[in-house]
Amino acid sequence: MCSVLISLLIAISCRESIATDIEFSWRHVTTSNKHACMWISCSRDPQFPMHEHYRHLHASFVFISLFMTSQSQLRDASASHPTAMALLIVVLVTFVGLLAPLVMASTDFVIYSDPPTALLPGQSFQYDLTPQGIPYGPASLSMNHDCDLVLHFHNQKTWATNTTGLGTDCYLTVDSHGEAAVKRDLHYPVWSSGKKSVQGSYAFLVQWNGGLGIYGPATWSSSNPPSLRDAGDEHPNVTTDYVFYSYSILPIGKILDYKNFKLVLRDDCNLVLEDTATGKIRWQTSTSSPLHDCFVTLDDQGELFVKHNRRDVLWRSGTRSTPFLYILVLRYDGTLGVYGPQIWTTKPFW
């Protein structure tokens, strides 16, 4: 079996005349001790929001895998599948140009298992709300080129994977069972969090207390479709709070904020997810109250509420799970998701 499966759905390079049912795959492409597997597919209506956070990781894998393939194998594949090889060359040329920039914004602090995002070599998470008068941070999580994943809080080193020298250009991911891993050579783990849960969608993040946490599986998500475009950023060097924790209570005003996406509890008690770049409402609870005393809260079973009159429920998400800690996240694709319970952490809240 292939050691790695890297999927790329290509919209730009595929023309309708050749895009119908073109599918090309190499299996068991082997060099002395490496394995790679690639699959390239074009269709009439490709729908794949390759977000900036992880398209470069996929592109890097394709680039590396190509050079792991021997010249004779390339010649054989080219003879058997000339159209697919032409597409492969187009893909390589297109994506190599994307490898240079560091695509993880310096103020991001969450990665996801679905769709997968990663902390790449040389990148860092930064979490600091102190400039906004909120006493959370500063914290940073760095994926060093020497393969060590290092956490700092208040400018002091507080945790590390201690994997220096076990590889080069390693990266951090979280999988569909909630296990985080630092990997080298495409997919070989040198460290893992060691805790697995049921299959689902998970989030790994730098928490407000300066620790790391993994939450999941996802128990609820907003009904709006994911945004296919990258959200603009009015203040690229400022950390915004886009994670909301169990037991938190927030009144009328801004609840969460990620780039141009904002979750706001309006004065009429309508909870609204806005895209400030377009002025459009992406999702809302369509609630209202003349009392103007409403608030948003997330309970210890992962249910999200809009309440008023102290405790009367105006709206609820309607999903509940095992009692513990949960998070509501405003994701990079302009959707909301509740993840939990917490399955792993480096620093408990109590």
ABEGO torsion letter per residue (X at the ends): XBABBBBBBBAAABBAAAABGBBBBBBGBBBAABBBBBBBBBBABBBBBBBAAAAAAAAAAAAAAAAABBAAAAAAAAAABAAAAAAAAAAAAAAAAAAABBABBAABABBBAOBBBBBBBGBBBBBBAAAAGBABOBBBBBBBAAGBBBBBBGGBBABBAGABGAEBGBBBBBBAAGBBBBBBGGABBABBAGBBBBBEBBBBBBBAAGBBBBBOBBABBBABBBBABBBBBABAABBBBABBBBGBBBBBEBABBBEABBBBBBAAGBBBBBBAAAGBBABBAGBBBAAGABBBBBBAAGBBBBBBGGABBABBAGBBBBBEBBBBBBBAAGBBBBBOBBABBABBAX
